[in-house]
Amino acid sequence: MIAFLHGRLARVGDDSVIIDVGGVGYEVKVSLETLSQLASEGTGSECTLHTYTYLREDQIALYGFMTADDLNLFKLLITVSGIGPKGGLALLSASSADELRFAILTGDVKSISRAPGIGKRTAERLILELRDKLQRAMGARVDELLAGGGVSAGDLQGGADSREESDASDAADALVALGYSRQEAMQAVKQTGLTEGVETILREALKYL
């Protein structure tokens, strides 16, 4: 098992990079965010990727991440039935690692299901299976992450469906569509103190952004 690679960035592809480690080129599949970060540093630059080795009878593949924390999230994602390494990488390409953690903790089905190949049922299963595991794995970081999005641990009551159907949730979705992050949107909506009337909530929330 290869735990990490440290070497020179030799090539940047559409969904992978090649890391030159002592004259040996390792092809590593990465998320769009990681790809963008490495591309900005340019070929020839030194880099370190924390890796997951995927082994099948007909395939060996390396998946790389900028931090061990993101690698651990990826490993957690692929424990869910129906989400293999490809699905895990799609999730981390559609959202940053912290945005995805936030969506899981708050039961945000819509945000999770925006990832290619991840439907509503898979998103709901992911939340059901990982929310408690993620809280235990993150420990005190949970409160910090939730606070950044204007949410407290007490706000995690209730299921994903009721949250998704609420006017406040719809207003937050509208803000995300306007280009704000999920955390910014939920924090602004909460600051309004309103729970009914999507247009009213949206209009008031924009005052805080």
Secondary structure, 3 states (H helix, E strand, C coil): CCCEEEEEEEEECCCEEEEEECCEEEEEECCHHHHHHHHHHCCCCEEEEEEEEEEECCEEEEEEECCHHHHHHHHHHCCCCCCCHHHHHHHHHHCCHHHHHHHHHCCCHHHHCCCCCCCHHHHHHHHHHHHHHHHHHHCCHHHHHHHHCCCCHHHHCCCHHHHHHCHHHHHHHHHHHCCCCHHHHHHHHHHHCCCCCHHHHHHHHHHHC
